[in-house]
Amino acid sequence: MALAWVSSIRNAPKGSLRAIATGVAIWTLLVGLGAANAGEVLDKIKSSGVLHAPYPDNWPPNAIVKPNGEVEGYDIDVFYEIARRMGVKAEFVKNPDGSVIAWEEQTSGKWGGKYDIVVGGMAPTAKRAEHLKFPAIYRYVLGVLAVNKDNTTIHTPADASGKRIGVLKSSLYEKYLQRDDLGNDTVIFKIEDPVIVEFDHEEQVWDAIAKNDGSVDATINSLQVIMELIKEGKPIKVIGQPLYYGGSAIAVQPGDEEFATQVQAIVESMKADGTLTAMALKWYDFDLSKPP
C-alpha cells in the first residue's frame, strides 16, 4: 500500500502540489495512527478483532439482502474494506430479538454499544452532528420523487403537495418533506404540506408503493435506489427532476478521536488508490464516490 502511494506521488504531474500534499497527508495519518494510543472504541475493536455495523435494510444497490440473509452492495463493500484495512473482521449485528436495527436508532446516536460504525448513507446534518461524528463522505446521492407506475395524478413533484408520502422514519427524505436541515445547500423544495407516512424499514415503503391502495401516494429516495428497484421489476417510476443533491457520510460516535481519524484516513486512502471509484462503478455504472 505504501509503495502505491509513493508511486502515485512520483508520477504526479510537475507542479501538482495538491496531489503530492494529499498523498503525504494520507501516509502521515496512517503512520501516525500506528503509534497512537487507541481510544475506548478502537481498543474494543482491536481486542475483539471485529468491527460491528448494523445489519442493513434491503436498499439496492447500496445494500442488497439475499433470500438466504447474505448481504452485498456498495455500502457492504465499503464496510468490509474499512475492516480489512483496519486488520479486523467485519460483522453485522441485529437487535437481541433478531430484528433489524431501525434507522431512527442509528441516526439518534443511542447505539448502546451494539455496533461501532454505520456505513448506511447517512446525511451529515447539523442536528445529527450533535450526537454523531462524520469522519468521511463516501458517496453522493440525488434525491427524487417516485410513485407507482400506474399513478396518473402526480406528474411533477409539485403535484405531490398535500399527498401522502411514505418515507423511512428519521431519514433524509423525511427531513426534506419537513423542510429541515439536509446537511447541504443543493436543495429545491417543491412539495407543499405533504402528509408524511413514516415507516421503520425501507422494504415497507416499497411494499406500500407497490400495493397502490391509497395508503401512500408517493415516496422519496435516491435516484440510484429507485432505478435499481425498477430494474428488479418493482412497479415504480420517477417523477420530474431531482429534489436535492448531497453527500452520504460514515457515522461513528463521538469521544474516540483515534477511531474517527483512522476511519477518515482509510476512506481517504480508498479514494486516493481508486478503490471507491471501482466499487461505485461496480454497483452504479457511474462514479458516485465523487461529486458531479
ABEGO torsion letter per residue (X at the ends): XAAAAAAAAAABBBGBAAAAAAAAAAAAAAAAAAABBBBAAAAAAAAAGBBBBBBBBBBOAABBBBAAGBBBEAAAAAAAAAAAAAGBBBBBBBBAAGBBBBAAAAAAGBAGGABABBBAGBBBBAAAAAABBBABBABBBBBBBBBBAABAABABAAAABGBBBBBBBGBAAAAAAAGBBAGBABBBBABBGBBBBBBABAAAAAAAAAAGAGABABBBBBAAAAAAAAAAGBBBBBBEBBABBBBBBBBBBBGBAAAAAAAAAAAAAAAAAGAAAAAAAAAAGBBAABBX
